Structure formats: structure tokens, C-alpha cells
């Protein structure tokens, strides 16, 4: 028992009051408080500033690297262009052409609106004709290579059309324009004129096609100097602009305004008509639209004539007059004429005829009076010795003289008439008493 009590008394609890232990406890406590509270405001500001500086430095380093990279790329491209020259541009052009097509339009014969625009719209088109046997064959190389060049240089579009298939009207394009019955066939149409065929065999360059096409693309005005030219250049066309004038100066002033607008209105046929010689029959409703002429400043009349498709009888055309002869008004007028807008129906066919001219009054001088006859001598007494034959001789002498005088009078009457007088240089000859 005594031994057990001795062991219990020997336990030492002094370590609990050790100074080192207290110091350690204090340090742990401070660290725990710091971790729980987080960094101070000052520390957070310093940390944020440090991160910002780091980001700016990284960005500058990246931009510098990109600039160097772009400069290297540009230098490389310049070096390649310098080394390759024209060949590189041709390569890029070929790639661009492959991506965007060859510039050739495939025309559908059943698309009536598009087909009318190609054939009658006035824009220049070069149409290559195919049929059921040739439509899957390759096009001529000159067309594939030149289509974009022709469009860029002279505004000539290239199209492919089955010219022997029936259109909406039941006739094919080849029948409509009396073309050949099978390929090969290529035709050119422009300015609202009738198509003209073009031979492609032997043509290898775009310049050769341009040379063949340019005459058909030329814009012209037509002077009406015969009855035949009136329907050819005006009333048989879908749209026509008539410049009516009495003086050459009036015509030239109007053409100075109209000609620059013809390039953008190729379907319009422009004609000039001398109204001092020709008279044009129009409906009263259209004549009401004619602008009044100002005394002392007369100008040409500009008239739009539009033929109705398939119209027969008297009501075949619509028309209207240009109100103000200036560039702005003329541009709007030609646009409306081309689109068939704001036109008045004409109740009579617009025909022309030469104005009748009264023949000049010819004053024919009277024929000269025949010379007075000398008084006949008194009859001589009959000589019983004279024979009857001498008497008959005297009678024949007097009769011959009368015939000579009558012939002289007739000759003077014909000489008094001038042959160059009257209509067409012919004038009927009349007697003195007429």
C-alpha cells in the first residue's frame, strides 16, 4: 500500500506552465487569426497592381510578336510577287474564275420574260445556240476564255440557248428569225435590232470577237427621208423616240440632249422627222399632251411611240410628248418610254405623208401677133391671052404663104412655155386663149 502511494506522488505537472509552450500557443493563435481574416486592404492593392503590370507586359510582348509576324508575312508576299510576276496574277485570275464561274449565262427557252429581255431589251448579247444533241458538249474555248473580257471591255454578255426548242408562242427562236435548222449557230443582238449571225470558226481571241461585234453595238439616230424608213426604224419597233423639227438648229439642239442618254436606253430607236416636209397623223388625245411653243424660241417636239404587242386595227400604239427639253426631264422621259409608263393610247395608226405643195403659178406670155398682111393688090383684068394654068399658080402661091405664117405662129407658142415650170418639171401647154 505504501508503494502505491509513492508512485502517485511522483507525477510532475510543471510542463503546463512552460514559457516556450505559451509562446508557441500564441504564434499558432496569431496565424489562425490571420488566415481567418484574409489579407489586408493594402496587401490586396499591392497584389492587384502586380497582376496588372504582369498582364500589360504579357500583352506588349504578344503585340510585338504579332507585328514582327505581319511584317514577315508582307515581306514574304512581296518577295513571291517579285519572283513570280505576271504568272502569279494569272494564277489568281484563274482561281477566281473557277470560283465565280466563266461568265456565261445559260438561258431557258421557257423563261419568256428573260428571253424577251435578251432579244428585245437592247443590251448586247452574243448567243451560242445548242440543240438536244449538242447541249452537253463543251462550248468553244474562245467563249469560255473571253466571256468576262467581252463583258468588261464592250458590255457584251455571252449566253447559251437551245434555239430550236419551241418558245411560249409555239415557234423556236431559229424559226422566229429564220435561222438555219441545226448547229453550228451563233448570233449577236443589240440595240433592239434584228439579230445577226456571227461565224466563230477560226476565232481564237476576245479581240477578234470585239472587232466583229462593234459595228452592231454602235448607236445611231436615223433620219426619215422616205416612207419606207418610217416603219423600218420607228413604227415596227417596240419603242421609238421621234424628234420632229422644222429647222436643222432645232434638231441639233434636241440631239445634243438625247444622244448621251442613248447608251443607257438601248432599246429605244431614235429618229428625226422634218415636219416642214412630212406630216404625222396622231390622235387628238395625244396632241393635247404636246407642250405649247413659245414665240421666238421654237424648239423640236420629242415624241415617244410605243407599239402594243399583237395589236391590230387602229389602236396599235401609245405615246406621249416630252414637256421640257433638258437633260433631267429627257432622262425621266426616256425611262418612262422604255418601261411603257404614263402613255396615252393612240386611236389612229401613226403614219406620215409628204405635205402637198401648190404648183407655182406660171404666167405664160401671149404669143406674138402675126404680122399684118399687106393689102391685096386690085385684081388685074383678065388677059384673054393668059391660060388657066397661070391662075392656078397664083392661087398655090397664096396658099403656101398662109401655111408658112401658121407654122411660124405655132412655133412661137411652144417657145413661150418653159419646160422647167410646174410639178416635177412638167407643165401642160395651153393655147394663147386659155
C-alpha positions in Angstrom: 0.0 0.0 0.0 2.8 2.3 0.8 4.4 1.6 -2.5 1.3 2.6 -4.5 1.0 5.9 -2.7 4.7 6.7 -3.5 4.1 6.2 -7.3 1.2 8.6 -7.3 3.1 11.4 -5.6 5.9 11.3 -8.2 3.7 12.8 -11.2 5.0 16.3 -12.4 2.6 18.8 -13.9 5.0 21.7 -14.2 5.3 21.4 -18.0 2.0 23.0 -18.3 3.4 26.3 -17.2 6.4 26.2 -19.6 7.2 29.6 -21.3 8.1 28.1 -24.7 4.8 26.3 -24.8 3.0 29.6 -24.1 4.9 31.3 -26.9 4.0 28.5 -29.4 0.4 28.7 -28.4 0.4 32.4 -29.0 2.0 32.1 -32.5 -0.5 29.4 -33.6 -3.3 31.6 -32.4 -2.0 34.6 -34.4 -1.6 32.5 -37.6 -5.1 31.2 -37.2 -6.5 34.7 -36.8 -4.6 35.9 -39.9 -5.9 33.0 -42.0 -9.4 33.7 -41.0 -9.3 37.5 -41.6 -7.6 37.2 -45.0 -5.0 39.7 -46.4 -5.3 43.4 -45.5 -6.5 46.1 -47.9 -3.0 47.3 -48.6 -1.9 43.9 -49.4 -4.8 43.3 -51.8 -3.9 46.6 -53.6 -0.3 45.6 -54.0 -1.3 42.2 -55.3 -3.8 43.7 -57.8 -1.2 46.2 -59.1 1.3 43.4 -59.5 -1.1 41.3 -61.5 -2.0 44.4 -63.8 1.7 45.0 -64.5 2.2 41.4 -65.4 -0.8 41.4 -67.9 0.5 44.6 -69.6 3.9 43.1 -70.0 2.5 39.9 -71.5 0.3 41.9 -73.9 3.1 44.1 -75.1 5.2 41.0 -75.7 2.4 39.4 -77.7 1.7 42.6 -79.8 5.4 42.9 -80.6 5.4 39.3 -81.7 2.4 39.8 -84.0 3.9 42.9 -85.6 7.0 41.1 -86.4 5.0 38.2 -87.8 2.8 40.5 -90.0 5.9 42.3 -91.3 7.4 38.9 -92.1 4.3 37.8 -93.9 4.1 41.0 -96.0 7.7 40.7 -96.9 7.2 37.1 -98.0 4.2 38.1 -100.2 6.2 40.9 -101.8 9.1 38.6 -102.5 6.8 36.0 -104.1 5.1 38.6 -106.3 8.5 39.9 -107.3 9.7 36.5 -108.2 6.6 35.2 -109.9 5.5 38.4 -111.6 2.6 38.1 -114.1 2.3 34.4 -113.7 1.0 34.8 -110.2 -1.7 37.2 -111.2 -2.8 34.8 -114.0 -2.9 32.1 -111.4 -5.1 34.2 -109.1 -7.3 35.2 -112.0 -7.8 31.5 -113.0 -8.6 30.6 -109.4 -11.2 33.5 -109.2 -12.7 32.5 -112.5 -13.1 28.9 -111.3 -14.8 30.0 -108.1 -17.1 32.6 -109.6 -17.8 30.8 -113.0 -16.8 31.6 -116.6 -19.3 34.5 -117.1 -21.6 32.5 -119.5 -25.4 32.6 -118.8 -27.5 29.5 -119.6 -30.8 30.8 -121.0 -34.0 28.9 -120.5 -36.2 28.9 -123.6 -39.3 28.6 -121.3 -38.3 31.7 -119.3 -40.3 34.1 -121.6 -39.5 37.3 -119.6 -35.8 36.7 -119.6 -35.8 35.7 -123.3 -37.7 38.8 -124.3 -35.2 40.9 -122.4 -32.3 39.3 -124.2 -33.9 39.5 -127.7 -35.6 42.9 -127.5 -34.2 44.6 -124.4 -31.4 46.4 -126.2 -28.5 45.1 -124.2 -25.7 43.4 -126.3 -25.8 39.6 -126.2 -23.8 37.0 -128.0 -25.9 33.8 -128.0 -24.4 30.4 -128.7 -27.1 28.0 -129.9 -27.3 24.4 -129.0 -29.8 21.6 -129.6 -30.6 18.3 -127.8 -27.6 16.6 -129.4 -25.0 19.3 -128.6 -26.3 20.8 -125.3 -23.9 18.5 -123.3 -20.9 19.2 -125.4 -18.2 21.6 -124.3 -18.5 25.2 -125.5 -16.0 26.7 -127.9 -12.8 27.5 -125.9 -12.8 31.1 -127.2 -16.1 31.7 -125.5 -15.0 30.2 -122.2 -11.9 32.2 -122.2 -13.3 35.5 -123.4 -16.8 35.9 -121.8 -15.6 38.0 -118.9 -13.3 40.1 -121.0 -16.1 40.8 -123.5 -18.4 41.9 -120.7 -15.8 44.1 -119.2 -14.5 45.7 -122.4 -17.6 46.3 -124.5 -20.5 45.3 -122.3 -21.2 42.2 -124.4 -22.9 39.3 -122.5 -22.5 35.7 -123.5 -25.3 33.2 -123.3 -26.2 29.7 -124.3 -29.7 28.9 -125.6 -31.5 25.9 -127.2 -32.5 27.9 -130.3 -34.6 25.0 -131.8 -36.9 24.3 -128.9 -40.4 25.9 -129.1 -41.0 29.0 -127.0 -44.2 30.0 -125.4 -45.6 31.2 -128.7 -45.0 27.8 -130.3 -42.2 28.9 -132.6 -38.5 28.4 -131.9 -36.0 31.3 -131.9 -34.5 29.9 -135.1 -37.9 29.9 -136.7 -38.7 33.4 -135.4 -35.6 34.9 -137.1 -35.3 32.5 -140.0 -32.0 31.0 -138.8 -30.6 27.7 -140.1 -32.2 24.5 -138.9 -29.2 23.0 -137.0 -25.9 23.9 -135.3 -23.5 25.5 -135.6 -25.2 28.8 -135.0 -24.1 31.9 -133.0 -25.9 35.3 -133.3 -25.5 38.8 -131.9 -28.3 41.0 -130.9 -28.1 44.6 -129.6 -30.0 48.0 -129.6 -33.4 46.3 -130.2 -32.3 45.5 -133.8 -32.8 42.2 -135.5 -30.2 39.5 -134.6 -27.3 39.0 -136.9 -25.3 35.7 -137.2 -21.6 35.6 -136.3 -19.2 32.9 -137.5 -16.9 31.6 -134.8 -14.7 29.1 -136.7 -11.2 30.5 -136.8 -11.8 33.0 -134.0 -9.4 32.3 -131.1 -9.1 35.7 -129.2 -11.5 38.1 -127.5 -10.1 40.9 -129.6 -11.4 39.2 -132.7 -14.9 38.8 -131.3 -14.8 42.5 -130.3 -13.9 43.5 -133.8 -16.8 41.6 -135.3 -19.3 42.8 -132.7 -18.5 46.5 -132.5 -20.4 47.5 -135.7 -23.6 46.0 -134.3 -23.2 47.8 -131.0 -22.9 51.2 -132.5 -25.7 53.6 -131.5 -27.2 55.7 -134.3 -30.0 58.1 -135.0 -32.0 57.7 -138.2 -33.2 60.4 -140.5 -36.7 59.7 -142.0 -36.3 60.7 -145.7 -38.6 58.2 -147.3 -41.9 56.5 -146.5 -40.1 53.1 -146.2 -37.8 54.2 -143.4 -40.7 55.2 -141.2 -41.9 51.7 -140.3 -38.4 50.2 -140.5 -36.9 52.5 -137.9 -40.0 53.6 -135.9 -43.5 52.1 -136.0 -42.4 48.5 -136.4 -40.1 48.8 -133.4 -41.4 48.2 -129.8 -40.3 51.7 -128.8 -39.3 54.8 -130.8 -38.5 58.4 -130.0 -39.3 60.9 -132.7 -37.6 64.3 -132.9 -39.9 66.5 -135.0 -38.3 69.7 -136.3 -38.7 72.4 -138.9 -35.1 73.7 -138.7 -31.8 72.0 -138.5 -30.8 74.0 -135.5 -33.9 72.7 -133.6 -32.9 69.1 -134.5 -29.3 69.6 -133.4 -30.3 71.1 -130.0 -32.5 68.2 -129.3 -29.9 65.6 -130.3 -27.4 67.2 -128.1 -29.6 66.3 -125.1 -30.9 62.9 -126.3 -27.6 61.3 -127.7 -25.8 61.0 -124.3 -28.9 59.1 -122.9 -29.0 56.5 -125.7 -26.3 54.4 -124.1 -28.5 53.6 -121.1 -31.6 53.2 -123.2 -30.5 50.9 -126.0 -33.9 49.5 -126.8 -35.2 53.0 -128.0 -34.9 53.8 -131.7 -34.3 57.5 -132.2 -35.4 59.1 -135.5 -35.6 62.6 -136.7 -38.5 63.9 -138.8 -38.6 67.1 -140.8 -42.1 68.4 -140.1 -41.8 71.1 -142.7 -41.9 68.3 -145.3 -43.7 65.4 -143.5 -47.0 65.5 -141.7 -47.6 63.0 -138.9 -51.1 61.9 -138.1 -51.8 61.5 -134.4 -54.8 61.1 -132.1 -56.3 64.2 -130.5 -55.7 62.8 -127.0 -52.0 62.6 -127.6 -51.9 66.0 -129.3 -53.3 67.5 -126.1 -50.1 66.4 -124.3 -47.9 68.4 -126.8 -46.3 71.3 -125.0 -47.1 74.8 -126.3 -44.4 76.5 -128.4 -43.2 79.9 -127.2 -43.0 82.5 -129.9 -39.4 83.5 -130.6 -37.9 80.3 -129.0 -39.4 77.4 -131.0 -37.9 74.0 -130.3 -38.2 70.5 -131.6 -41.0 68.2 -130.5 -39.9 64.9 -128.9 -42.5 62.2 -129.1 -42.4 58.6 -127.6 -44.2 56.0 -129.7 -44.8 52.5 -128.2 -46.1 49.6 -130.2 -48.5 47.3 -128.4 -47.6 43.6 -128.8 -50.0 41.8 -131.1 -52.3 44.9 -131.5 -54.3 45.2 -134.7 -56.5 47.9 -136.3 -56.2 51.5 -135.2 -55.3 51.0 -131.6 -51.7 49.8 -132.2 -49.6 52.4 -130.3 -49.4 54.5 -127.2 -47.5 57.8 -127.0 -46.5 61.0 -125.1 -44.6 64.2 -125.6 -41.5 65.4 -123.7 -42.6 68.5 -121.8 -39.2 70.2 -121.0 -36.2 69.8 -123.3 -33.5 69.4 -120.7 -31.3 66.6 -119.6 -33.1 65.7 -116.4 -36.6 65.7 -118.0 -35.3 63.8 -121.0 -33.8 61.1 -118.9 -37.1 60.5 -117.0 -39.0 60.7 -120.2 -36.9 58.0 -121.9 -37.0 55.8 -118.9 -40.9 56.0 -118.9 -40.9 55.4 -122.6 -38.8 52.3 -122.3 -40.9 51.0 -119.5 -44.2 52.0 -121.2 -45.3 54.2 -118.3 -47.7 57.2 -118.4 -48.5 56.8 -122.1 -51.7 57.8 -123.9 -53.5 55.4 -126.3 -53.4 56.5 -129.9 -56.6 55.8 -131.8 -55.1 56.0 -135.3 -52.1 54.4 -136.8 -49.2 56.9 -136.6 -48.5 57.3 -140.3 -46.6 60.0 -142.2 -47.1 61.5 -145.6 -45.5 64.3 -147.6 -47.2 67.6 -147.4 -48.8 68.7 -150.7 -47.2 71.7 -152.3 -49.2 74.0 -154.6 -47.6 74.3 -158.0 -46.2 77.7 -158.9 -48.5 79.9 -161.0 -46.9 80.3 -164.4 -47.7 83.4 -166.4 -47.4 82.4 -170.0 -46.9 85.4 -172.2 -49.3 85.6 -175.1 -47.8 84.5 -178.4 -46.7 87.3 -180.7 -49.3 88.7 -183.0 -48.9 87.6 -186.6 -47.6 90.4 -188.9 -50.2 92.4 -190.7 -50.9 91.3 -194.2 -50.2 93.8 -196.9 -53.3 94.9 -198.7 -54.1 92.7 -201.6 -53.5 94.4 -205.0 -56.5 95.1 -207.0 -57.3 92.3 -209.3 -55.9 92.6 -212.7 -58.2 92.4 -215.6 -58.2 89.1 -217.2 -55.9 88.9 -220.2 -57.7 86.9 -222.8 -54.4 85.7 -223.9 -53.5 84.1 -220.5 -54.1 80.5 -219.9 -55.9 78.9 -217.0 -52.7 77.3 -215.6 -51.2 80.7 -214.6 -54.3 81.4 -212.5 -53.9 78.2 -210.6 -50.2 79.0 -210.0 -51.2 82.3 -208.3 -53.6 80.5 -206.0 -51.0 78.0 -205.0 -48.6 80.8 -204.2 -51.1 82.5 -201.8 -51.9 79.2 -200.1 -48.2 78.4 -199.4 -47.7 81.8 -197.8 -50.6 81.1 -195.4 -49.2 77.8 -194.4 -45.8 79.4 -193.6 -47.4 82.1 -191.4 -49.5 79.5 -189.5 -46.4 77.4 -188.9 -44.5 80.5 -187.6 -47.3 81.3 -185.1 -47.3 77.7 -183.8 -43.6 77.7 -183.2 -43.7 80.9 -181.2 -46.4 79.4 -179.0 -44.3 76.4 -177.9 -41.2 78.5 -177.3 -43.1 80.7 -174.9 -43.7 77.8 -172.5 -40.8 77.0 -170.1 -40.3 73.3 -169.6 -38.9 73.5 -166.1 -42.0 75.0 -164.6 -44.7 73.1 -162.7 -44.6 70.0 -160.6 -41.8 67.5 -161.4 -40.8 69.9 -164.3 -43.9 69.1 -166.3 -46.4 71.7 -167.2 -49.3 71.2 -169.7 -49.0 73.5 -172.7 -52.0 75.7 -173.5 -53.1 77.8 -176.4 -53.0 81.6 -176.3 -56.6 81.9 -175.3 -56.5 79.6 -172.3 
